[in-house]
Amino acid sequence: MKTLLLYYSFSGVTRGVAHEIATALDADEAEIVCSAYRSGFLGYLHAGFDSIRGKLPPVRIEPGVSLSDYDRVIVGGPVWTGSAATPLRAALEALQDWPAEVGLLLTSGGQKNIAPAVEQVEKSLSRGLCGICHLTATDLKSEARKERVMDFLAQLANAAPDPSGLVAG
């Protein structure tokens, strides 16, 4: 199954997990690039304010991709103020031709309730997700990281259609 891992990473955390998952799936990678937010405290403040207001920044995808070339796309990004990061939401709104299978990778500083972020993504895509992986800052520094990634990979494997076309009875 040809897979793309499309992610936004403000600080590099999501990029690292995305690369780990892409490697495990032998997936292509593309990054959502947003120059609206610079690093540091003021960048975080600006990003958080835009997230609360729902203001979506301009984004570009590097390298450029056509979603129609993929059977599955995994989108990833951080959770900001309880929502999916605005650059991720901007890409979801801008891109078209999403495949039937879309998975979600979210990272957060400590946000436990990711339901609003998941709902935003599902609403933008007009569909449910074939798998969800959420990693907090605590998870990233513990064995939970590996467990959560392995669980996500299992979700994706269980969602994948049988390549033989046969249905077990």
N, C-alpha and C positions, 0 to 999 in steps of 0.2 A: 504494500500500500504506500503510495507516494505521499509523503507527509512534509508539511512546512511548519516550522516553529517561528511564529511572528511575535516579536516582543518589544516592549518599551522598558527601558531601565534608566532611572534617574541617577542612581548611585553606583550601579554595577552589580547589585545583589541579584536582581531578576536575570540579568545577562548570564551570570554564572550558573544559576539553576537551569535556565533555558538551554544553555550549551550542554549541560549534563544530560538533560532529557533528550535533546536532539541527537546527541551521540548514541544514546541507548536505542533510539528508534531509527538510526541512520537517516535522519531527517535533514532537509535543507533548513537554513536559518536566514531570517531577514529581520532587520531592526527597524523599529519605528523611531525616526529621528525627529526631535523637536528642539528648536533653538530658542523657544520662548522662555525657557527656565534655565537660568545659570545655576551653578553649584553654590553651596554655602547656605547660610541662614536665610538671606533675602530670597534666594531661589526657592527654598522650601516654603517660605511665607507666601510668595507669589503663586506658586503651584497650589498650595492649600486654599488660598482665597479663590482662585479660579475654579477649583474643585467644588467648593461650597456654592458658588454662583452658577456652576454648570457651563462655564465659558470654555469652549473647545478651541485649542490652539491649532495653527497650521502645522501639519506634519508631512514627512516624506518617508518612503520606505527604501531602505538600502540593503542589498541591491533591489532594484525594482523587480516585482514579481507579478505573475498573473495567477490569481487564485484558481482559475479554471484548469490549471495544470496539475492540481493536487486533488487527491482523494480525501485527505484529511488535513485540517489546519488546527494547530494549537496556538492560541493567543495567550500572551502573558504580559503581566505588568504589576506594579505595586497598587496597594489600596491606599488612597488618600482621603482623609476625612470620611471614612466609611464607604467611599465610592471607588469604582475602578478609576485609575489615573486618567486625567483628561486626555493625554496624548493617545492612550489606548482607545478611549471612547471615540476620539476624532477619527482614528484609523478604521474602527468598526463602522462608523457612519459613512466614511468616504469610499471604502472598498466595496466591490460588488462581485458577484459570481462565487459566493461562498459554497464550498462543498457540503454535502449532507452531514459529514462528521466534523464537528468543531469541539475541541477541548479547551479548558481554561486553566492557566497557571496564575496564581496570585501570591504575592509576597507582601508581608506587612510587618511593621514594627512590633505590633502586639495585638492588633485588631482581631478579636475573636469572632465577631458576627460579620461574616462576609456576605450574608444573604442579599443586602442591597446591591452590592457590587455584582454578584452573580445575576441578579434580576436585570440590572442595567445591560449587561452583556447579552443575555438571552433576548431582551426586548430589542436591542439593536440588530441582532441577527434574525429575529422573528422565528426562533427555534430554541429547543432545549440543547443541552451540552452532552457530549458523549463521555465526559470525564472532567473532574475538577480536582486540582491540587492546590492546597493552601499551605504556605509555610510562613510561620512567624519568625521574628528575629531569634527567639529562643530555640525554635525547631532547627534553624540553620546552624546552630552551634552544638547540636546534640545528635544522637543516633536517630532522633525523630525525622531528620532530613531524609536519610536513606529509606526509612519506613514509608514516609509520605510519598516519596518519588516512586518507590516500588508499587505502592497501592495505586497510584495514578497510572502507571504503566499497565497494571492488571485491569483497571477500568477500561483503558483504551483497547486492550486485547479482547476483552469481553464484548465491547461495543462493535468491534470490527465484523463485517459480514463474512460468512464462510466462503473462502475463495473457490471452493468446489461447486458452490451453488446448491449443495445438498442441505437439507434441514434435518437435524437429528430428530428421531421420533421416538 
